[in-house]
Amino acid sequence: MELDKVSTAMEKVGIPGRDAYDLPTSTKRFPDGAWYRMEVSGVERPQVLEALVDEADKRKMPIHRLISVVMGATLLDKAELRAFAQIAADAKMEVILTPGPRSAWDTGRQLVTPEGGLSGLRFRGSDQLRAVIADIMRCIDLGFRGFLVIDEGLLWLLNEMKKNGDIPREVVFKVSIYAGHASAAGGKLLEMLGASTFNPLGDLSLPQLASIRQGCNIPLDLHIYLAESFGGYNRFYEGPEMARLCAPCYFKIEPGPACAAGPGALYKPWTSVDALSFLAREKVKYAQIIHELIQENFPEAKMSGIGPADLAVPKP
C-alpha cells in the first residue's frame, strides 16, 4: 500500500501520518498557562528531599515534581514516608512515588535473561497486582497523591478503581520511560487508559517528539539529562526547542551512572544518602541552567512558579 494512503488513514483517527518535520509550535499549555516545569528523579529518602528543598530555596529555583523512592516505597517505614510527605507538602512539590513490588522482586528469572528482559517489565499474576496496589493504598493513607506506573494493565486497573471510589479521584498516575512508549499512538493509548502524564523514550528526535505532542494532550516528561546506562546524553541546548514543540512538558533531570538496574544503579536501598543528597543539589543547579537557556533563547516560554494548583502535592 502507498505510504501516503497509510498516512491519511492514520490521520483519520487523530495520529500524525508523519513525524513533524516542520517543527510546529505547540498550542497546548499547563492549566496556569505555563509551557514547562522541572522534574527531579531519584529523591529516595527524606534527607535527600531536605537537601533538594534547601538548594531550591537558595537558588530561588522552582522544582515542581519529584520522582521518589524509585527503589520502592515498601522500603521506607511509615515514619519516613510521613516525614517525606510533610516536607514535600510544605515545599508545595508534587511527589510521584514508585510503589514497591514489581517484576524484578519476583523469583521468576526470565527478566534477567538477554531476551526475557525485552518483555519483562510487567506485573506477574494477580498476587503481584494485589501487592503493588496494597503498597499504593498504604501510601495514599499516608497522604501521597501521585504514583509511577510501568504496566498498562495496572494503569487501567488503578483508574477503574478510581471510578469505583476505591482510590481518591485526585490521585494521579505517571507512566515511566520503562514502559517504552515512543509514538503518538502510544501517548494516545496511555491518555485513554487514564495516565496523567508520560515519559517517552529519552532519545527521540525533535520531529518525533513534536508528532507525539500533536497526537495526545497530556504533559510529556522529557529526559533532558539521562544516566550513562541509557546513553548518557545531555540535551540542555535543545531545551528551548523542546519547550516550544512539546508544551506542556516537564524537563526530567536524571544524571548518573545508572538509574535502577545494572552496575552503579543509584536507586538502591544501600546507596549513600550523602551521595544522593549531593546529586539532588546538582540537579537543582541543572534545572536553573536549563531555565536560563530557555529564557535566553525562547523567552516567550513561561515556566510555572512554585506550587501551581494542579500539582499532586501530598496531603499528610
N, C-alpha and C positions, 0 to 999 in steps of 0.2 A: 504493500500500500504506500502511496505517496506520503512523505513526511508532512507536507503542508496540510493534507487532509487529516492526519493524526492530530496536528496542532489545533485545527478547527474543532475536532471532536473534544479535545481536552478543554478548550476554551468554553465550550458549551456548558460544562459543569463547573466553571469558575477556577480552573487551574491554568496558569500561563502555558501557552503552547511552545514557548522557547524561554531560555534564560534571558534575563532583562539586560541585553547588551546596551540599550540606550540609557541605562542607569537613571531611572526616573526618581525624582524626589518623592519620598513617602508623604502622603497627606494625613497619616494616622498619628495620634498623639496619646500620651497618658491622660487620665482624667483632669489633671491640673494644667494641661497644655504643654507639658514638657516633652522633649524629644528623647532624652536619655537619662539613665540613672546608673549608679555604681553598685556593683555586687562583689563581695569578697568571699572567697571559698576557704574552707578548712579552719573555721573557728571552732575548735574542738572542745574547749573547756571554758569555764567561767573566767579563769585567769587570763586566757588568750583574749577573750572579749573585753576584759578590763583594759588590756594594753591597746587594743584597737580603738576603743572609745576614747581613751586618753590621747592617742595620736590624732584622731579625727578632731577632737576639741582643740588641740594645739595648732593644727593646720587650718582649722575652720573649714574642713572639707566634709560635706555630707556623704555618708555611706548609707545606702538605702536598704540593702539586703545582705543577709549573712547566710551562706550555705554552711550548715553547722553540724558538728558531731558526725562527720562522714564515716568515722569508724563504727558508728551505730549507737543510737540513743540508748539502747539497752545497757550500754557500758557506763553510763552515768547514773548515780543514785538519785533519789528524789530530791535530796537537799541540793545537789549540784544543779539539777535541772531547774529547780525553783530559783536558785541564785542567777542562773543564766537568763531565765525569763524576765526576772526583775531588772537586771542590768540593761537588757535589750529594750524593755518597755520604757525605762527611764530615758534611754537614748533615742527613743522613737525609731528603732530599726526593726525591719521585718526579719524574722527568723524562719528559714526553711530547714527544718530538722530532717536528718536522714534516719529513718527507722531501722531497727536492728536486724532481725532475721532476714536472710537473703540467700541466694543460691550458694554463695561461697561459704556459708556457715554449715551447709549440709554435708552429710557423709558421702553423697554421690560425687564421683570424681571426674565425670565427663567434662566438667567445666575447665579443668586444668590441663586437658589434652589440647594439642595444637588445633585440631579441627573442632573439638567439642566446645571450645571457648567461643567460637563464632556464633553459637546458638544458645549459649549457656546462661545469659543474664535474665532469667525468668524465674518466677516463684514456682516451687516444686510441690504440687499437690495441695489439697485443701488444708492440711495441717499447717503448712508453712504460710499459706494465706492467713489462716486464723492467727498465727503467731505474730505476723507483721502488723495486722490490724489491731491486735491487742497492744502492741508497742505504741502504735499511733494513738489509740484511745488513752493509754496511760499518759502520754504527753499532752493530749488535749485537756485531760483533767488537771494538769499542772499549768495550763494557760497557753500552750503553744497553738498557733493557728495556721502554720504552713509546713508542708512536708514534701520531700523529694521522692519521685516515683520513677522507676525504670520500666516496669512491666505494664503494657497497655491493658491487660486483663485486670490487674489490680486497680489501675486508674478508673476503668469503667465501674468496677465493683464499689470503690470508695464513693464515687459520685451517685450511684444508685442508693447507697446508704445515706448520703446527704438528702436525697429526695424523700427517703423514708423517715427522716428525722433522727437517725441513729448517730449522725455526725453533724455538728453545727454548720449552718449554712455559710458562715463566714470563713470556714476553713478553706485554704487554697492548696492546689497541688501543682508543683513544678516538675516537668519531665526532664530527666537528666540527659547529658551527652551520651551516656552509656546505652541509651535506647537506640541510638544510631540513626536518627532521622535527618534527612538531607535534601528534602524537596518540599515544594508547596503542597503536594498531596499528603505527605507525612504530617506537615503542620496542620492542614485542614482536618485530618483524621484525629489528631490529638485534641484540637479545639472541639470537635464534635463529641469526643469522649469526656470532656469536662476539664481539660488542662487549663490552668490559669495563665501559663507561660511555658516556653520550652526552649531547650538548649540544642540548636542544630549542631552538626559536626563542626569542629573548630577550624577546619582548613578549607572551607568553601570559598569560592571566588566571589567578588562583589556582584557580578551578574547573577550568580546562583542565589546569593542572599537576597538580592532585590526581587527575584522571582518568587522566593518564599514569602516575602512581605506582601507581594501582590495577591497571593493565594490564601492568606489567613490574617486574622485580626489581632490575635493575642500577642503580647510582647515577645520579642526574640531576645534570648540571652546569649550574647556574643562573646566568645573567648577572644580577648584581645591580647592576652599573655597566658600561655599554657605550658604545662610541665614538659620536661625533656622526654618523658616516656611517651608523650603524644606527638612529639616532633620538636618541641622546644621553641616555638616561634613567638615573635613579638610583633604585633600589628599596630603599635601605637600611632604610627603615621598614617594608617588607614582609618583611624578613629573618626576624623571629620566626615569622610565619605560614608562610613558605616552608620554614623548618626543620621546623615541625610537620607540614605537609602532605606534604612531599616527601622526608623522611628515607628512606634515606641520600642526602645531597646534598653537592655541592661548591658553594661560593659563588665565582663566577668574576668576577674584578675586571679590567676591561679598558677604562679610560677613554682619551680622546684624540681627536684629530680624525678619524682613520680607522685601520683595522687593516691590511689587506693590499692594498687596492685604492683607486684614486682619489687625488685631491689630498690631501696631508697624511698619506698612509699611513705608519705608523710602522715597519712590519716590512719594511724595505727595506735592502739592504746599505750604502746611503750615509747612513743615519740616524745621527746623532751618538751615540756611546757615552755621552757625558756626559748627553745628554737622556734616553736610555733608563734610565740609572742613577738619575737624579732621579725618573723615573716609577716605577721599581721600589721606591724608598724610599717614595714616596707610596702605592703600592698596599699595602705592608705596614701603613702607618698606617690605610688604609681598612679592611683586614682587622681591625685592632684595634677600630675604631669599630663595625663590623658585629657583631663578637663581643660587645662591650659592650651594644649594643642588644638582642641576642638574650637575653643573660643578665639584663638588667634587666626584660624583658617576658615571657620564657618560660624561666625558669631550669631547668626540667626537662630542656631540651635540652642534651646533653653534646657538646662538641667534642673531637675526637681530640687527644691530646698530640703531642709531637714524634716522628716516625718510627714510626707504627704498623706492625706486622709485615707487613701485606698490601700495602704500597706497592711499586710497581715502581721501587725505588731502583737507580741504576746500580751495576754491578759491574765497576769499572775494573781 
